[in-house]
Amino acid sequence: IKCVEVFKEFYQTKTKHRKLTWIYSLGTCNINGKFEPKTMELIVTTYQ
């Protein structure tokens, strides 16, 4: 994923003594669903 690689490169320029580890199962995603009669925001895990 390009955005992960870009952030990894940025992070490595800021610190030399830490390791960045992505834990995708702990992430969340906000989805705006346009349903009738209203719009709803769904907050789901990356696993869903």
CHARMM internal coordinates of N, CA and C (Angstrom, degrees):
IC EDIT
DIST 1 N 1 CA 1.4528
DIST 1 CA 1 C 1.5285
ANGL 1 N 1 CA 1 C 107.53
DIST 1 C 2 N 1.3070
ANGL 1 CA 1 C 2 N 115.67
DIHE 1 N 1 CA 1 C 2 N 126.02
DIST 2 N 2 CA 1.4612
ANGL 1 C 2 N 2 CA 121.29
DIHE 1 CA 1 C 2 N 2 CA -174.23
DIST 2 CA 2 C 1.5258
ANGL 2 N 2 CA 2 C 112.62
DIHE 1 C 2 N 2 CA 2 C -61.32
DIST 2 C 3 N 1.3364
ANGL 2 CA 2 C 3 N 118.08
DIHE 2 N 2 CA 2 C 3 N -43.74
DIST 3 N 3 CA 1.4655
ANGL 2 C 3 N 3 CA 119.78
DIHE 2 CA 2 C 3 N 3 CA -177.20
DIST 3 CA 3 C 1.5253
ANGL 3 N 3 CA 3 C 111.48
DIHE 2 C 3 N 3 CA 3 C -64.58
DIST 3 C 4 N 1.3274
ANGL 3 CA 3 C 4 N 117.81
DIHE 3 N 3 CA 3 C 4 N -33.72
DIST 4 N 4 CA 1.4658
ANGL 3 C 4 N 4 CA 121.41
DIHE 3 CA 3 C 4 N 4 CA 177.97
DIST 4 CA 4 C 1.5258
ANGL 4 N 4 CA 4 C 109.67
DIHE 3 C 4 N 4 CA 4 C -66.54
DIST 4 C 5 N 1.3165
ANGL 4 CA 4 C 5 N 116.89
DIHE 4 N 4 CA 4 C 5 N -43.08
DIST 5 N 5 CA 1.4639
ANGL 4 C 5 N 5 CA 120.75
DIHE 4 CA 4 C 5 N 5 CA 179.50
DIST 5 CA 5 C 1.5263
ANGL 5 N 5 CA 5 C 111.61
DIHE 4 C 5 N 5 CA 5 C -64.59
DIST 5 C 6 N 1.3353
ANGL 5 CA 5 C 6 N 116.56
DIHE 5 N 5 CA 5 C 6 N -40.60
DIST 6 N 6 CA 1.4655
ANGL 5 C 6 N 6 CA 120.39
DIHE 5 CA 5 C 6 N 6 CA 179.38
DIST 6 CA 6 C 1.5220
ANGL 6 N 6 CA 6 C 110.18
DIHE 5 C 6 N 6 CA 6 C -63.30
DIST 6 C 7 N 1.3312
ANGL 6 CA 6 C 7 N 116.93
DIHE 6 N 6 CA 6 C 7 N -45.38
DIST 7 N 7 CA 1.4622
ANGL 6 C 7 N 7 CA 119.59
DIHE 6 CA 6 C 7 N 7 CA 179.58
DIST 7 CA 7 C 1.5230
ANGL 7 N 7 CA 7 C 111.31
DIHE 6 C 7 N 7 CA 7 C -66.18
DIST 7 C 8 N 1.3270
ANGL 7 CA 7 C 8 N 116.98
DIHE 7 N 7 CA 7 C 8 N -37.88
DIST 8 N 8 CA 1.4677
ANGL 7 C 8 N 8 CA 120.85
DIHE 7 CA 7 C 8 N 8 CA 178.79
DIST 8 CA 8 C 1.5262
ANGL 8 N 8 CA 8 C 110.70
DIHE 7 C 8 N 8 CA 8 C -59.92
DIST 8 C 9 N 1.3194
ANGL 8 CA 8 C 9 N 116.75
DIHE 8 N 8 CA 8 C 9 N -43.94
DIST 9 N 9 CA 1.4616
ANGL 8 C 9 N 9 CA 120.71
DIHE 8 CA 8 C 9 N 9 CA 178.27
DIST 9 CA 9 C 1.5260
ANGL 9 N 9 CA 9 C 111.25
DIHE 8 C 9 N 9 CA 9 C -63.96
DIST 9 C 10 N 1.3271
ANGL 9 CA 9 C 10 N 116.76
DIHE 9 N 9 CA 9 C 10 N -42.35
DIST 10 N 10 CA 1.4596
ANGL 9 C 10 N 10 CA 121.14
DIHE 9 CA 9 C 10 N 10 CA 177.12
DIST 10 CA 10 C 1.5250
ANGL 10 N 10 CA 10 C 110.53
DIHE 9 C 10 N 10 CA 10 C -61.44
DIST 10 C 11 N 1.3243
ANGL 10 CA 10 C 11 N 117.12
DIHE 10 N 10 CA 10 C 11 N -46.44
DIST 11 N 11 CA 1.4647
ANGL 10 C 11 N 11 CA 122.33
DIHE 10 CA 10 C 11 N 11 CA -177.69
DIST 11 CA 11 C 1.5231
ANGL 11 N 11 CA 11 C 111.06
DIHE 10 C 11 N 11 CA 11 C -61.29
DIST 11 C 12 N 1.3138
ANGL 11 CA 11 C 12 N 116.78
DIHE 11 N 11 CA 11 C 12 N -39.79
DIST 12 N 12 CA 1.4620
ANGL 11 C 12 N 12 CA 120.97
DIHE 11 CA 11 C 12 N 12 CA -179.12
DIST 12 CA 12 C 1.5238
ANGL 12 N 12 CA 12 C 112.07
DIHE 11 C 12 N 12 CA 12 C -67.38
DIST 12 C 13 N 1.3255
ANGL 12 CA 12 C 13 N 117.71
DIHE 12 N 12 CA 12 C 13 N -24.92
DIST 13 N 13 CA 1.4674
ANGL 12 C 13 N 13 CA 119.40
DIHE 12 CA 12 C 13 N 13 CA 176.36
DIST 13 CA 13 C 1.5223
ANGL 13 N 13 CA 13 C 111.40
DIHE 12 C 13 N 13 CA 13 C -76.77
DIST 13 C 14 N 1.3246
ANGL 13 CA 13 C 14 N 117.55
DIHE 13 N 13 CA 13 C 14 N -20.71
DIST 14 N 14 CA 1.4650
ANGL 13 C 14 N 14 CA 121.67
DIHE 13 CA 13 C 14 N 14 CA -177.35
DIST 14 CA 14 C 1.5189
ANGL 14 N 14 CA 14 C 113.35
DIHE 13 C 14 N 14 CA 14 C -92.56
DIST 14 C 15 N 1.3135
ANGL 14 CA 14 C 15 N 117.91
DIHE 14 N 14 CA 14 C 15 N -25.76
DIST 15 N 15 CA 1.4612
ANGL 14 C 15 N 15 CA 120.28
DIHE 14 CA 14 C 15 N 15 CA -178.06
DIST 15 CA 15 C 1.5251
ANGL 15 N 15 CA 15 C 109.97
DIHE 14 C 15 N 15 CA 15 C -143.25
DIST 15 C 16 N 1.3044
ANGL 15 CA 15 C 16 N 115.13
DIHE 15 N 15 CA 15 C 16 N 145.37
DIST 16 N 16 CA 1.4650
ANGL 15 C 16 N 16 CA 120.33
DIHE 15 CA 15 C 16 N 16 CA 179.05
DIST 16 CA 16 C 1.5247
ANGL 16 N 16 CA 16 C 111.82
DIHE 15 C 16 N 16 CA 16 C -113.43
DIST 16 C 17 N 1.3254
ANGL 16 CA 16 C 17 N 117.51
DIHE 16 N 16 CA 16 C 17 N -15.29
DIST 17 N 17 CA 1.4625
ANGL 16 C 17 N 17 CA 121.24
DIHE 16 CA 16 C 17 N 17 CA -172.24
DIST 17 CA 17 C 1.5279
ANGL 17 N 17 CA 17 C 113.25
DIHE 16 C 17 N 17 CA 17 C -106.98
DIST 17 C 18 N 1.3075
ANGL 17 CA 17 C 18 N 117.30
DIHE 17 N 17 CA 17 C 18 N 6.53
DIST 18 N 18 CA 1.4621
ANGL 17 C 18 N 18 CA 120.13
DIHE 17 CA 17 C 18 N 18 CA -178.84
DIST 18 CA 18 C 1.5208
ANGL 18 N 18 CA 18 C 110.18
DIHE 17 C 18 N 18 CA 18 C -123.15
DIST 18 C 19 N 1.3130
ANGL 18 CA 18 C 19 N 114.91
DIHE 18 N 18 CA 18 C 19 N 151.30
DIST 19 N 19 CA 1.4601
ANGL 18 C 19 N 19 CA 121.03
DIHE 18 CA 18 C 19 N 19 CA 178.91
DIST 19 CA 19 C 1.5277
ANGL 19 N 19 CA 19 C 108.53
DIHE 18 C 19 N 19 CA 19 C -113.15
DIST 19 C 20 N 1.3090
ANGL 19 CA 19 C 20 N 116.50
DIHE 19 N 19 CA 19 C 20 N 130.47
DIST 20 N 20 CA 1.4593
ANGL 19 C 20 N 20 CA 122.21
DIHE 19 CA 19 C 20 N 20 CA 179.34
DIST 20 CA 20 C 1.5219
ANGL 20 N 20 CA 20 C 109.18
DIHE 19 C 20 N 20 CA 20 C -90.83
DIST 20 C 21 N 1.3346
ANGL 20 CA 20 C 21 N 116.32
DIHE 20 N 20 CA 20 C 21 N 124.29
DIST 21 N 21 CA 1.4619
ANGL 20 C 21 N 21 CA 121.75
DIHE 20 CA 20 C 21 N 21 CA 178.73
DIST 21 CA 21 C 1.5205
ANGL 21 N 21 CA 21 C 108.87
DIHE 20 C 21 N 21 CA 21 C -125.90
DIST 21 C 22 N 1.3192
ANGL 21 CA 21 C 22 N 116.78
DIHE 21 N 21 CA 21 C 22 N 126.10
DIST 22 N 22 CA 1.4620
ANGL 21 C 22 N 22 CA 121.36
DIHE 21 CA 21 C 22 N 22 CA 179.09
DIST 22 CA 22 C 1.5164
ANGL 22 N 22 CA 22 C 109.11
DIHE 21 C 22 N 22 CA 22 C -90.65
DIST 22 C 23 N 1.3317
ANGL 22 CA 22 C 23 N 116.37
DIHE 22 N 22 CA 22 C 23 N 128.01
DIST 23 N 23 CA 1.4621
ANGL 22 C 23 N 23 CA 122.36
DIHE 22 CA 22 C 23 N 23 CA 176.79
DIST 23 CA 23 C 1.5287
ANGL 23 N 23 CA 23 C 106.24
DIHE 22 C 23 N 23 CA 23 C -115.58
DIST 23 C 24 N 1.3105
ANGL 23 CA 23 C 24 N 115.73
DIHE 23 N 23 CA 23 C 24 N 89.59
DIST 24 N 24 CA 1.4610
ANGL 23 C 24 N 24 CA 121.38
DIHE 23 CA 23 C 24 N 24 CA -172.71
DIST 24 CA 24 C 1.5248
ANGL 24 N 24 CA 24 C 113.00
DIHE 23 C 24 N 24 CA 24 C -64.27
DIST 24 C 25 N 1.3199
ANGL 24 CA 24 C 25 N 117.82
DIHE 24 N 24 CA 24 C 25 N -28.71
DIST 25 N 25 CA 1.4656
ANGL 24 C 25 N 25 CA 120.49
DIHE 24 CA 24 C 25 N 25 CA -177.83
DIST 25 CA 25 C 1.5223
ANGL 25 N 25 CA 25 C 112.56
DIHE 24 C 25 N 25 CA 25 C -69.34
DIST 25 C 26 N 1.3305
ANGL 25 CA 25 C 26 N 118.58
DIHE 25 N 25 CA 25 C 26 N -14.28
DIST 26 N 26 CA 1.4632
ANGL 25 C 26 N 26 CA 121.50
DIHE 25 CA 25 C 26 N 26 CA 179.57
DIST 26 CA 26 C 1.5260
ANGL 26 N 26 CA 26 C 112.84
DIHE 25 C 26 N 26 CA 26 C -96.71
DIST 26 C 27 N 1.3185
ANGL 26 CA 26 C 27 N 117.22
DIHE 26 N 26 CA 26 C 27 N 3.66
DIST 27 N 27 CA 1.4574
ANGL 26 C 27 N 27 CA 120.81
DIHE 26 CA 26 C 27 N 27 CA -177.60
DIST 27 CA 27 C 1.5175
ANGL 27 N 27 CA 27 C 113.13
DIHE 26 C 27 N 27 CA 27 C -83.32
DIST 27 C 28 N 1.3291
ANGL 27 CA 27 C 28 N 115.03
DIHE 27 N 27 CA 27 C 28 N 164.73
DIST 28 N 28 CA 1.4609
ANGL 27 C 28 N 28 CA 121.48
DIHE 27 CA 27 C 28 N 28 CA 174.55
DIST 28 CA 28 C 1.5211
ANGL 28 N 28 CA 28 C 109.07
DIHE 27 C 28 N 28 CA 28 C -132.04
DIST 28 C 29 N 1.3135
ANGL 28 CA 28 C 29 N 114.68
DIHE 28 N 28 CA 28 C 29 N 163.79
DIST 29 N 29 CA 1.4557
ANGL 28 C 29 N 29 CA 121.50
DIHE 28 CA 28 C 29 N 29 CA -179.68
DIST 29 CA 29 C 1.5240
ANGL 29 N 29 CA 29 C 108.39
DIHE 28 C 29 N 29 CA 29 C -140.93
DIST 29 C 30 N 1.3215
ANGL 29 CA 29 C 30 N 116.80
DIHE 29 N 29 CA 29 C 30 N 133.92
DIST 30 N 30 CA 1.4596
ANGL 29 C 30 N 30 CA 121.35
DIHE 29 CA 29 C 30 N 30 CA 175.82
DIST 30 CA 30 C 1.5244
ANGL 30 N 30 CA 30 C 108.12
DIHE 29 C 30 N 30 CA 30 C -99.84
DIST 30 C 31 N 1.3299
ANGL 30 CA 30 C 31 N 116.00
DIHE 30 N 30 CA 30 C 31 N 123.82
DIST 31 N 31 CA 1.4619
ANGL 30 C 31 N 31 CA 122.14
DIHE 30 CA 30 C 31 N 31 CA -178.93
DIST 31 CA 31 C 1.5162
ANGL 31 N 31 CA 31 C 108.20
DIHE 30 C 31 N 31 CA 31 C -119.37
DIST 31 C 32 N 1.3313
ANGL 31 CA 31 C 32 N 116.45
DIHE 31 N 31 CA 31 C 32 N 127.07
DIST 32 N 32 CA 1.4567
ANGL 31 C 32 N 32 CA 120.74
DIHE 31 CA 31 C 32 N 32 CA 175.21
DIST 32 CA 32 C 1.5196
ANGL 32 N 32 CA 32 C 108.50
DIHE 31 C 32 N 32 CA 32 C -93.75
DIST 32 C 33 N 1.3338
ANGL 32 CA 32 C 33 N 115.81
DIHE 32 N 32 CA 32 C 33 N 116.05
DIST 33 N 33 CA 1.4617
ANGL 32 C 33 N 33 CA 121.22
DIHE 32 CA 32 C 33 N 33 CA 179.82
DIST 33 CA 33 C 1.5164
ANGL 33 N 33 CA 33 C 110.45
DIHE 32 C 33 N 33 CA 33 C -106.53
DIST 33 C 34 N 1.3150
ANGL 33 CA 33 C 34 N 116.80
DIHE 33 N 33 CA 33 C 34 N 128.57
DIST 34 N 34 CA 1.4659
ANGL 33 C 34 N 34 CA 121.04
DIHE 33 CA 33 C 34 N 34 CA 179.29
DIST 34 CA 34 C 1.5191
ANGL 34 N 34 CA 34 C 108.34
DIHE 33 C 34 N 34 CA 34 C -97.91
DIST 34 C 35 N 1.3217
ANGL 34 CA 34 C 35 N 115.04
DIHE 34 N 34 CA 34 C 35 N 95.41
DIST 35 N 35 CA 1.4513
ANGL 34 C 35 N 35 CA 122.48
DIHE 34 CA 34 C 35 N 35 CA -179.61
DIST 35 CA 35 C 1.5231
ANGL 35 N 35 CA 35 C 108.82
DIHE 34 C 35 N 35 CA 35 C -107.48
DIST 35 C 36 N 1.3009
ANGL 35 CA 35 C 36 N 116.59
DIHE 35 N 35 CA 35 C 36 N 157.40
DIST 36 N 36 CA 1.4647
ANGL 35 C 36 N 36 CA 120.39
DIHE 35 CA 35 C 36 N 36 CA 172.84
DIST 36 CA 36 C 1.5061
ANGL 36 N 36 CA 36 C 107.90
DIHE 35 C 36 N 36 CA 36 C -85.16
DIST 36 C 37 N 1.2671
ANGL 36 CA 36 C 37 N 120.98
DIHE 36 N 36 CA 36 C 37 N 129.74
DIST 37 N 37 CA 1.4689
ANGL 36 C 37 N 37 CA 129.71
DIHE 36 CA 36 C 37 N 37 CA 7.75
DIST 37 CA 37 C 1.5194
ANGL 37 N 37 CA 37 C 114.09
DIHE 36 C 37 N 37 CA 37 C -98.46
DIST 37 C 38 N 1.3420
ANGL 37 CA 37 C 38 N 119.47
DIHE 37 N 37 CA 37 C 38 N 5.34
DIST 38 N 38 CA 1.4656
ANGL 37 C 38 N 38 CA 118.67
DIHE 37 CA 37 C 38 N 38 CA -176.71
DIST 38 CA 38 C 1.5243
ANGL 38 N 38 CA 38 C 111.40
DIHE 37 C 38 N 38 CA 38 C -144.00
DIST 38 C 39 N 1.3287
ANGL 38 CA 38 C 39 N 114.58
DIHE 38 N 38 CA 38 C 39 N 166.87
DIST 39 N 39 CA 1.4610
ANGL 38 C 39 N 39 CA 121.96
DIHE 38 CA 38 C 39 N 39 CA 175.75
DIST 39 CA 39 C 1.5218
ANGL 39 N 39 CA 39 C 108.80
DIHE 38 C 39 N 39 CA 39 C -91.10
DIST 39 C 40 N 1.3278
ANGL 39 CA 39 C 40 N 116.38
DIHE 39 N 39 CA 39 C 40 N 137.30
DIST 40 N 40 CA 1.4600
ANGL 39 C 40 N 40 CA 121.08
DIHE 39 CA 39 C 40 N 40 CA 179.94
DIST 40 CA 40 C 1.5208
ANGL 40 N 40 CA 40 C 109.52
DIHE 39 C 40 N 40 CA 40 C -124.70
DIST 40 C 41 N 1.3226
ANGL 40 CA 40 C 41 N 115.69
DIHE 40 N 40 CA 40 C 41 N 145.23
DIST 41 N 41 CA 1.4562
ANGL 40 C 41 N 41 CA 120.97
DIHE 40 CA 40 C 41 N 41 CA 174.57
DIST 41 CA 41 C 1.5200
ANGL 41 N 41 CA 41 C 108.15
DIHE 40 C 41 N 41 CA 41 C -100.84
DIST 41 C 42 N 1.3315
ANGL 41 CA 41 C 42 N 116.21
DIHE 41 N 41 CA 41 C 42 N 121.64
DIST 42 N 42 CA 1.4537
ANGL 41 C 42 N 42 CA 122.14
DIHE 41 CA 41 C 42 N 42 CA 178.89
DIST 42 CA 42 C 1.5225
ANGL 42 N 42 CA 42 C 108.36
DIHE 41 C 42 N 42 CA 42 C -103.11
DIST 42 C 43 N 1.3156
ANGL 42 CA 42 C 43 N 116.67
DIHE 42 N 42 CA 42 C 43 N 126.62
DIST 43 N 43 CA 1.4603
ANGL 42 C 43 N 43 CA 121.54
DIHE 42 CA 42 C 43 N 43 CA 176.34
DIST 43 CA 43 C 1.5237
ANGL 43 N 43 CA 43 C 106.58
DIHE 42 C 43 N 43 CA 43 C -108.17
DIST 43 C 44 N 1.3292
ANGL 43 CA 43 C 44 N 115.75
DIHE 43 N 43 CA 43 C 44 N 110.78
DIST 44 N 44 CA 1.4621
ANGL 43 C 44 N 44 CA 121.24
DIHE 43 CA 43 C 44 N 44 CA -174.12
DIST 44 CA 44 C 1.5268
ANGL 44 N 44 CA 44 C 109.51
DIHE 43 C 44 N 44 CA 44 C -124.91
DIST 44 C 45 N 1.3227
ANGL 44 CA 44 C 45 N 115.79
DIHE 44 N 44 CA 44 C 45 N 162.06
DIST 45 N 45 CA 1.4586
ANGL 44 C 45 N 45 CA 120.08
DIHE 44 CA 44 C 45 N 45 CA 175.96
DIST 45 CA 45 C 1.5230
ANGL 45 N 45 CA 45 C 109.30
DIHE 44 C 45 N 45 CA 45 C -80.63
DIST 45 C 46 N 1.3112
ANGL 45 CA 45 C 46 N 116.87
DIHE 45 N 45 CA 45 C 46 N 162.29
DIST 46 N 46 CA 1.4578
ANGL 45 C 46 N 46 CA 119.86
DIHE 45 CA 45 C 46 N 46 CA 178.08
DIST 46 CA 46 C 1.5227
ANGL 46 N 46 CA 46 C 110.99
DIHE 45 C 46 N 46 CA 46 C -66.83
DIST 46 C 47 N 1.3208
ANGL 46 CA 46 C 47 N 116.82
DIHE 46 N 46 CA 46 C 47 N -24.48
DIST 47 N 47 CA 1.4612
ANGL 46 C 47 N 47 CA 120.79
DIHE 46 CA 46 C 47 N 47 CA 177.61
DIST 47 CA 47 C 1.5245
ANGL 47 N 47 CA 47 C 110.88
DIHE 46 C 47 N 47 CA 47 C -68.00
DIST 47 C 48 N 1.3283
ANGL 47 CA 47 C 48 N 117.78
DIHE 47 N 47 CA 47 C 48 N -35.54
DIST 48 N 48 CA 1.4613
ANGL 47 C 48 N 48 CA 121.37
DIHE 47 CA 47 C 48 N 48 CA -178.86
DIST 48 CA 48 C 1.5055
ANGL 48 N 48 CA 48 C 110.26
DIHE 47 C 48 N 48 CA 48 C -70.00
END
COOR INIT
IC SEED 1 N 1 CA 1 C
IC BUILD
